[in-house]
Structure formats: C-alpha cells, structure tokens
C-alpha cells in the first residue's frame, strides 16, 4: 500500500468517527462517554478492509519489536502480551519474534472477572473463550499478581489512547484489574498500548481506576508518555 493510499484511508477512518466533538461535549458521565466512543471506534474497525489491517499489523509489530529492543528485552526477560480479538491490531509477529529470542512470553486466559497468564505456544490446541478469543488451557496458568510484576513489558490492546497515555479498553475491566496488581511496585514493567494511528485521540474519557500506559504504538509511530529511567 503506497503512502497516498494510506493517508486517504486513515483520513477516512477519522471521518467515520463522525464528530468526536459531539462525544466530547455530550452531557453524560465518563462511563457513558466511553460507551459512545467504543461504539464509534468499533464500527470504524469493522469497516477497515482486511488487506489494509494486515498491512498495518506488520508495521505495528515492527515498531513494537524496535521499542522492546530499547529496554532491552533479552532471553532472560518475561513479556506479557495479548492475543488479538477480531479487528484488533494483531501482535502475532511480536509473539513469534520473542519466542525465537528465548523470551518467556505470557498470554491472558479469562477466568471469571479476572485474567490468568499462561505460556504462549501453538494455537492449534487452544480453545476460544466466551469472547471468541483463542487462549491456552488454563491448567498451570498463574494470577496477574504472580505474573505481571515479573514482566519487563506488558503489551496491552486498546481502542484509543490519548496524549496522557490513558487508554480506552473493551469495557470489561480485565486489564484495569490486572494492572492494579502493579500498584506501588518499584521498577514496574513498561506498559505499551497498541492502537491504529486513527485511534490516537485528543482525549479519552477517564475514571478513577484507569491506569495510563507508558508508551503507545501504532502503524506510524511510537509515542512515549512516561520515559523509563
């Protein structure tokens, strides 16, 4: 896909958001504003052509791998990341690259209202959860309190991210509850949010429990909000 075609597609995606000004000024609480924004963003993702998504996924994975090299991530590191839902940016290439480096890669497993974490591996033996996402067998999976403090980085899906690093999730609160386990930790993992470029917004509605990411990655850029020491 050439640059001109990409720019046209990206501008069209922003136009489909149909007036972010309306959502930002509507007289509702933050939770309702989040719901309105999610619906608009989901519709834009569904409308994006699959060939375009594949192209963007490759660029996103390239940026993530480059960012992880700066930490740096080594064979002794642990990295947690997600398995993409339909229409989410895929990070499968990152998963493969990290496994080839010998990194311990953890992926989420839904367990009631919480996330457990299991070793990444061959998806052939995995099953789909109630949200339609592939996940490994929960046997041997560990809690967020056990897994996440050991990570060098946590790669987190988002529907939107703003200049303060606040992210809009799917609305179920899984990552909010998981990341809360890092509170007060000295030298916490690097939190990396992933969206498409058109989903980097001037503002994301926030609530008290929301935890900002340290950096965001899109197909066009890596943005830092909290530079590690």
BAMITI-366395 format. One line per 10 residues: number of its first residue (from 1); for each residue x, y, z of C-alpha. Coordinates in steps of 0.02 Angstrom, whole numbers, m for minus. Layout:
N
NUM> X,Y,Z | ... .
This chain:
229
1> 0,0,0 | 77,166,m53 | 84,319,61 | m51,414,m33 | m174,271,m18 | m134,252,166 | m163,436,203 | m331,431,114 | m382,276,212 | m326,349,379 .
11> m418,513,348 | m574,415,301 | m562,319,464 | m554,481,562 | m704,548,466 | m804,392,508 | m786,437,692 | m920,561,646 | m877,707,754 | m777,670,907 .
21> m829,843,964 | m1006,777,991 | m949,635,1101 | m832,751,1199 | m968,878,1237 | m1116,764,1264 | m1193,788,1437 | m1158,616,1508 | m1042,540,1637 | m873,468,1592 .
31> m937,290,1584 | m1069,337,1457 | m944,438,1356 | m834,284,1349 | m978,179,1284 | m1019,305,1147 | m838,314,1093 | m817,124,1094 | m965,102,977 | m894,228,853 .
41> m719,154,858 | m781,m24,839 | m883,23,686 | m729,104,608 | m626,m53,640 | m755,m166,562 | m763,m53,409 | m574,m61,383 | m529,m180,241 | m444,m341,296 .
51> m299,m317,175 | m266,m145,249 | m271,m216,426 | m142,m348,381 | m27,m216,311 | m45,m109,467 | m18,m258,583 | 152,m288,505 | 203,m107,535 | 138,m109,714 .
61> 234,m267,755 | 392,m192,681 | 376,m39,794 | 343,m145,949 | 496,m254,917 | 602,m98,898 | 535,m25,1059 | 569,m185,1156 | 750,m181,1098 | 772,m16,1191 .
71> 726,m90,1362 | 811,m209,1317 | 717,m373,1316 | 832,m525,1323 | 815,m713,1335 | 801,m693,1524 | 652,m575,1509 | 467,m604,1532 | 344,m512,1420 | 154,m518,1431 .
81> 50,m479,1278 | m121,m511,1206 | m199,m624,1076 | m299,m510,961 | m488,m511,953 | m567,m488,782 | m523,m317,708 | m392,m280,842 | m213,m246,788 | m126,m414,786 .
91> 39,m437,877 | 69,m616,819 | 233,m568,736 | 294,m497,902 | 246,m657,992 | 342,m761,866 | 495,m649,872 | 502,m651,1062 | 485,m840,1070 | 627,m859,945 .
101> 735,m748,1057 | 700,m866,1203 | 595,m738,1297 | 463,m806,1415 | 300,m749,1333 | 138,m745,1432 | m37,m730,1358 | m200,m698,1451 | m331,m827,1498 | m503,m765,1553 .
111> m550,m833,1724 | m717,m762,1782 | m690,m574,1801 | m501,m586,1802 | m354,m632,1691 | m236,m776,1720 | m74,m791,1622 | m8,m943,1531 | 144,m979,1424 | 123,m939,1240 .
121> 128,m1084,1118 | 45,m1174,974 | m132,m1108,949 | m187,m1272,868 | m227,m1342,1040 | m309,m1183,1105 | m495,m1152,1127 | m600,m995,1105 | m665,m912,1261 | m836,m830,1283 .
131> m772,m675,1190 | m716,m777,1039 | m530,m755,1076 | m409,m901,1069 | m325,m944,1233 | m221,m1089,1302 | m278,m1216,1428 | m292,m1133,1600 | m202,m1277,1686 | m41,m1207,1754 .
141> m92,m1026,1722 | m45,m902,1858 | m129,m746,1927 | m92,m568,1874 | m19,m537,2048 | 107,m676,2016 | 143,m647,1832 | 143,m461,1794 | 273,m398,1921 | 398,m515,1839 .
151> 375,m438,1667 | 493,m320,1578 | 348,m259,1473 | 161,m284,1456 | 85,m255,1284 | m96,m203,1303 | m236,m189,1174 | m333,m26,1167 | m471,51,1064 | m400,225,1087 .
161> m258,314,1177 | m236,499,1215 | m82,611,1242 | m83,574,1429 | m69,387,1397 | m246,346,1450 | m322,203,1353 | m497,151,1309 | m522,m36,1328 | m664,m152,1282 .
171> m763,m105,1437 | m749,m265,1538 | m611,m202,1653 | m497,m354,1637 | m338,m254,1611 | m386,m123,1739 | m398,m257,1872 | m240,m345,1813 | m134,m186,1807 | m194,m136,1980 .
181> m82,m277,2044 | 68,m170,1998 | 22,m28,2118 | 170,26,2224 | 291,m90,2134 | 469,m25,2123 | 531,m35,1943 | 364,m88,1865 | 351,m162,1689 | 342,m47,1538 .
191> 159,m32,1488 | 136,m22,1299 | m35,16,1225 | m75,m34,1045 | m198,51,927 | m212,106,747 | m149,283,711 | m326,348,681 | m366,298,861 | m239,413,942 .
201> m363,544,1004 | m352,715,1088 | m441,647,1241 | m501,481,1308 | m633,488,1446 | m558,427,1609 | m616,363,1777 | m525,346,1942 | m473,166,1912 | m393,199,1741 .
211> m205,170,1730 | m108,258,1592 | 16,166,1482 | 198,221,1468 | 204,215,1279 | 89,185,1131 | 122,102,965 | 29,125,802 | 73,83,623 | 153,255,606 .
221> 232,294,772 | 295,256,946 | 243,387,1073 | 317,397,1248 | 215,468,1392 | 324,409,1536 | 507,383,1492 | 589,249,1600 | 745,293,1700 .
